[in-house]
Amino acid sequence: MAIQRWIAAIAVAGCALTAAAQNKDTFTPMPLDSGFGRMDISDPPIPAEQIIKEFSAKESAFQDALNHYTYRRTAKVDEVDDDSNKVTGEWYEVDDVIFDPSGKRTERVDFAPANTLKQIMMSPSDLQDLQHGYPFVLTIAEVPKYDIKYVGRQKVDDLECYVFDVSPKTIEKGQRYLDGRIWVDATDLQIVVTNGRMVPDDTRKNSEDLHAPFMTWRQQIDGNYWFPVYTKGEGILHFSGGYGYMAQDVHIRETIKYTDYKKFGSSSKVFYNGQEVTNDPQTPAPAPDSPPR
């Protein structure tokens, strides 16, 4: 997540991953837990290009379906003291993604207590990542923007998944991209786990705006599509310092929960190679408050 620092009561952006990760093109992943099995690096049963075409079509159908759902997003960013492991400052917000009376999709802040972050602040790219980056969807339209490399097959809990590394081909101003890895369910051909970080970073001194690694889990909510339910991010952010201030490391920890999915109105249809790939979702069940296991 992009974080910015207050200096002398003026917002001076600045954060990084570890120094080792700062100069690398590859992402620094969140640690994988015991739910991830051994990676099978043998060739896939069908060409990787075909898998990408098929799952991006299903992702397009999912994005269309998601655009017709309301849900609640609960986001928290904590500053953590490494000596005591206690939270020393927090940004917390509960937002409802809803439709206004005219049917336009909008967001409403339901609860936002006083921000107690002391060393960092939320930047515009933080909010952009929270709204659109962490619930990453790789649609047909987005595929040309990425280099997508097949990695292998791996089980996530009981799910057989295809694994791909994804990175942006080019960086356009004002746009955010995933640099990381995705796990695609081999049966439903939808992303079930995303691991990486959002880019680009701004590494200019006194204008730094860098991003910590995160992992997002999805869960099948309506019998057809896998919806984001939980995001976890954590990293040591290294401020290079500015205006006479020494460099400082800040440990942040973030969680985002997506709950209470409910269908609103009718959904459109998405076609791929002349065939309809979207299904009319059924009545959804509430999403859990923790990663599916």
C-alpha positions as CSV (number, residue, x, y, z in Angstrom):
1,M,0.0,0.0,0.0
2,A,1.2,3.5,-0.8
3,I,1.8,5.5,2.4
4,Q,2.9,9.1,2.8
5,R,4.7,10.8,5.8
6,W,4.0,14.0,7.6
7,I,7.0,16.2,8.0
8,A,6.8,19.5,9.9
9,A,3.0,19.4,9.6
10,I,3.4,19.2,5.8
11,A,2.7,15.9,3.9
12,V,5.9,14.7,2.5
13,A,5.4,11.4,0.7
14,G,7.8,8.6,1.5
15,C,7.8,4.9,1.9
16,A,9.5,1.8,0.6
17,L,9.7,-1.9,0.9
18,T,12.9,-3.3,2.3
19,A,16.1,-1.9,0.8
20,A,16.7,-5.3,-0.9
21,A,13.3,-5.1,-2.7
22,Q,13.5,-1.4,-3.6
23,N,15.9,-1.9,-6.5
24,K,14.3,-5.1,-7.9
25,D,11.8,-5.4,-10.8
26,T,10.2,-8.4,-9.3
27,F,7.6,-8.2,-6.5
28,T,8.3,-9.1,-2.9
29,P,5.6,-11.6,-2.0
30,M,3.6,-12.1,1.2
31,P,4.7,-15.4,2.8
32,L,2.5,-18.3,1.7
33,D,0.9,-20.3,4.5
34,S,0.3,-24.0,4.8
35,G,-2.7,-23.8,2.5
36,F,-0.4,-23.8,-0.6
37,G,0.9,-27.1,-1.9
38,R,3.9,-28.1,-3.9
39,M,4.4,-26.3,-7.2
40,D,4.2,-28.6,-10.3
41,I,6.4,-26.9,-12.9
42,S,5.6,-29.4,-15.7
43,D,3.8,-28.2,-18.9
44,P,0.1,-27.4,-18.4
45,P,-2.5,-29.9,-19.9
46,I,-3.5,-27.3,-22.5
47,P,-1.4,-24.4,-23.9
48,A,-0.9,-21.5,-21.5
49,E,-2.2,-19.0,-24.1
50,Q,-5.5,-20.9,-24.2
51,I,-5.8,-20.9,-20.4
52,I,-5.2,-17.1,-20.4
53,K,-7.8,-16.5,-23.0
54,E,-10.4,-18.7,-21.2
55,F,-9.8,-17.3,-17.7
56,S,-9.7,-13.7,-18.9
57,A,-13.1,-14.2,-20.5
58,K,-14.4,-15.6,-17.2
59,E,-12.8,-12.6,-15.4
60,S,-14.6,-10.3,-17.7
61,A,-17.9,-12.0,-16.9
62,F,-17.1,-11.7,-13.2
63,Q,-16.3,-8.0,-13.5
64,D,-19.6,-7.5,-15.2
65,A,-21.4,-9.4,-12.4
66,L,-19.5,-7.6,-9.7
67,N,-20.7,-4.3,-11.1
68,H,-24.2,-5.3,-10.2
69,Y,-23.5,-6.1,-6.5
70,T,-23.5,-4.0,-3.4
71,Y,-21.1,-4.9,-0.6
72,R,-19.3,-3.5,2.5
73,R,-15.6,-2.8,2.6
74,T,-13.9,-2.6,6.0
75,A,-10.3,-1.3,5.7
76,K,-7.7,-0.8,8.4
77,V,-4.1,0.4,8.2
78,D,-1.9,0.2,11.4
79,E,1.4,1.5,12.4
80,V,3.1,-1.2,14.4
81,D,5.9,-0.8,17.0
82,D,8.4,-3.5,16.3
83,D,9.7,-3.7,19.9
84,S,6.3,-4.2,21.5
85,N,4.3,-5.4,18.4
86,K,1.6,-3.0,19.5
87,V,-0.4,-0.7,17.2
88,T,0.7,2.9,17.7
89,G,-1.6,4.6,15.1
90,E,-4.5,3.5,12.9
91,W,-6.6,4.6,9.9
92,Y,-9.9,2.8,9.8
93,E,-12.9,3.2,7.5
94,V,-16.1,1.2,6.6
95,D,-17.5,2.0,3.2
96,D,-20.7,0.7,1.6
97,V,-20.4,0.2,-2.2
98,I,-24.0,0.9,-3.3
99,F,-26.3,2.3,-5.9
100,D,-27.9,5.7,-5.6
101,P,-31.6,6.3,-6.4
102,S,-30.8,6.9,-10.0
103,G,-29.0,3.5,-10.2
104,K,-25.5,5.0,-10.3
105,R,-22.8,3.0,-8.5
106,T,-21.3,5.0,-5.6
107,E,-19.5,4.6,-2.3
108,R,-20.8,5.8,1.1
109,V,-18.7,6.1,4.2
110,D,-20.5,4.3,6.9
111,F,-18.0,4.7,9.7
112,A,-14.7,6.5,10.0
113,P,-13.2,7.2,13.4
114,A,-10.5,9.8,14.0
115,N,-7.3,9.0,12.1
116,T,-4.5,8.3,14.7
117,L,-1.6,7.6,12.3
118,K,1.4,9.6,13.5
119,Q,4.2,8.9,11.1
120,I,2.4,8.2,7.8
121,M,-0.7,9.3,6.0
122,M,-3.0,7.8,3.3
123,S,-2.2,8.9,-0.2
124,P,-4.5,9.1,-3.3
125,S,-2.9,5.9,-4.7
126,D,-3.7,4.2,-1.4
127,L,-7.4,4.8,-1.9
128,Q,-7.1,3.8,-5.6
129,D,-5.4,0.5,-4.7
130,L,-7.9,-0.1,-2.0
131,Q,-10.9,0.4,-4.3
132,H,-9.6,-1.2,-7.5
133,G,-6.1,-2.7,-7.1
134,Y,-6.4,-5.2,-4.3
135,P,-9.6,-6.8,-5.7
136,F,-7.5,-7.4,-8.9
137,V,-9.5,-8.6,-11.9
138,L,-7.7,-9.6,-15.1
139,T,-10.2,-9.1,-17.9
140,I,-9.9,-9.5,-21.6
141,A,-9.3,-5.7,-21.9
142,E,-6.5,-5.7,-19.3
143,V,-4.6,-8.7,-20.7
144,P,-2.7,-6.7,-23.4
145,K,-1.3,-4.4,-20.7
146,Y,0.6,-7.3,-19.0
147,D,3.4,-9.8,-19.5
148,I,1.8,-13.0,-18.3
149,K,4.1,-16.0,-17.6
150,Y,2.9,-19.5,-16.8
151,V,4.6,-20.7,-13.6
152,G,3.0,-24.1,-12.9
153,R,0.2,-25.8,-11.1
154,Q,-0.4,-25.7,-7.3
155,K,-3.0,-26.6,-4.9
156,V,-4.6,-23.9,-2.7
157,D,-6.3,-25.8,0.0
158,D,-8.4,-28.3,-2.1
159,L,-8.4,-26.2,-5.3
160,E,-6.2,-27.2,-8.2
161,C,-4.9,-23.9,-9.6
162,Y,-2.9,-22.6,-12.6
163,V,-0.2,-20.1,-11.4
164,F,0.9,-17.1,-13.4
165,D,3.3,-14.2,-12.9
166,V,2.0,-10.9,-14.1
167,S,3.8,-7.6,-14.6
168,P,2.9,-4.5,-16.6
169,K,4.4,-4.1,-20.1
170,T,4.5,-0.3,-19.8
171,I,3.6,2.2,-17.1
172,E,1.1,5.0,-18.1
173,K,0.8,8.1,-15.9
174,G,-2.1,7.9,-13.5
175,Q,-2.6,4.2,-13.9
176,R,-2.0,1.5,-11.3
177,Y,-0.8,-2.1,-12.1
178,L,-0.3,-5.4,-10.4
179,D,3.3,-6.7,-10.2
180,G,2.9,-10.2,-8.7
181,R,1.4,-13.6,-9.0
182,I,-2.2,-14.9,-9.5
183,W,-3.7,-18.4,-8.8
184,V,-6.5,-19.3,-11.2
185,D,-8.9,-22.1,-10.3
186,A,-8.4,-24.8,-12.9
187,T,-12.1,-25.7,-13.0
188,D,-13.9,-22.3,-12.7
189,L,-11.0,-20.4,-14.5
190,Q,-11.2,-17.4,-12.2
191,I,-8.6,-15.8,-9.9
192,V,-8.8,-17.1,-6.4
193,V,-5.6,-15.6,-4.9
194,T,-3.6,-12.5,-5.8
195,N,-0.1,-11.9,-4.3
196,G,2.2,-9.0,-5.1
197,R,2.1,-5.2,-4.9
198,M,0.7,-2.3,-6.9
199,V,3.0,-0.2,-9.0
200,P,4.4,2.2,-10.0
201,D,6.4,3.5,-7.1
202,D,7.6,7.1,-6.9
203,T,11.2,7.0,-5.6
204,R,12.0,10.7,-5.8
205,K,13.4,12.1,-2.6
206,N,10.7,14.1,-0.7
207,S,8.1,12.7,-3.0
208,E,8.3,9.0,-2.4
209,D,5.2,7.0,-2.8
210,L,5.9,3.3,-2.6
211,H,3.9,0.2,-1.9
212,A,4.0,-2.8,0.4
213,P,3.2,-6.4,-0.7
214,F,-0.4,-7.7,-0.2
215,M,-2.4,-10.9,-0.7
216,T,-6.1,-11.0,-1.6
217,W,-8.2,-14.1,-1.3
218,R,-11.5,-14.7,-3.1
219,Q,-14.4,-17.0,-2.3
220,Q,-17.3,-18.4,-4.3
221,I,-20.2,-16.3,-3.1
222,D,-23.1,-16.9,-5.5
223,G,-22.4,-20.3,-6.9
224,N,-20.8,-18.9,-10.1
225,Y,-18.2,-16.3,-9.3
226,W,-15.2,-15.9,-6.9
227,F,-15.5,-12.6,-5.0
228,P,-12.8,-10.8,-3.0
229,V,-13.3,-11.5,0.7
230,Y,-10.1,-10.6,2.4
231,T,-6.8,-8.7,1.8
232,K,-3.8,-8.7,4.0
233,G,-0.7,-6.5,3.6
234,E,2.4,-5.9,5.7
235,G,5.8,-4.3,5.2
236,I,8.6,-2.3,6.6
237,L,8.5,1.1,4.9
238,H,11.8,2.9,4.7
239,F,11.7,6.6,4.5
240,S,14.7,8.1,2.9
241,G,14.3,11.3,4.9
242,G,13.9,14.9,3.7
243,Y,14.2,18.5,4.9
244,G,16.9,17.6,7.3
245,Y,15.1,14.5,8.7
246,M,17.0,11.2,9.0
247,A,15.7,8.1,7.4
248,Q,13.1,6.2,9.4
249,D,11.6,2.7,9.1
250,V,7.8,2.3,9.7
251,H,6.2,-1.0,10.1
252,I,2.6,-1.1,8.7
253,R,0.0,-3.8,8.7
254,E,-3.3,-3.6,6.8
255,T,-6.4,-5.7,6.4
256,I,-9.4,-5.2,4.1
257,K,-12.6,-7.3,4.4
258,Y,-15.3,-7.4,1.8
259,T,-18.7,-8.6,3.1
260,D,-22.5,-8.6,2.6
261,Y,-22.5,-9.1,-1.1
262,K,-26.0,-8.6,-2.5
263,K,-27.1,-8.5,-6.1
264,F,-28.7,-5.2,-7.4
265,G,-30.7,-5.2,-10.6
266,S,-30.0,-7.3,-13.6
267,S,-26.6,-8.1,-15.1
268,S,-25.4,-7.7,-18.6
269,K,-24.1,-10.6,-20.7
270,V,-20.5,-11.1,-21.8
271,F,-19.6,-13.1,-24.9
272,Y,-16.3,-14.7,-25.9
273,N,-15.8,-16.4,-29.3
274,G,-19.5,-16.1,-29.9
275,Q,-20.5,-17.9,-26.7
276,E,-22.0,-16.4,-23.6
277,V,-19.6,-16.8,-20.6
278,T,-21.6,-15.1,-17.9
279,N,-24.3,-16.7,-15.8
280,D,-27.1,-15.1,-13.8
281,P,-25.9,-15.1,-10.2
282,Q,-28.0,-16.7,-7.6
283,T,-28.8,-15.2,-4.2
284,P,-25.4,-14.6,-2.5
285,A,-24.4,-15.7,0.9
286,P,-22.5,-13.3,3.3
287,A,-18.7,-13.4,2.9
288,P,-16.6,-14.5,5.9
289,D,-14.4,-12.2,8.0
290,S,-11.2,-14.1,7.4
291,P,-9.4,-15.9,4.6
292,P,-11.2,-19.0,3.3
293,R,-9.5,-22.2,4.4
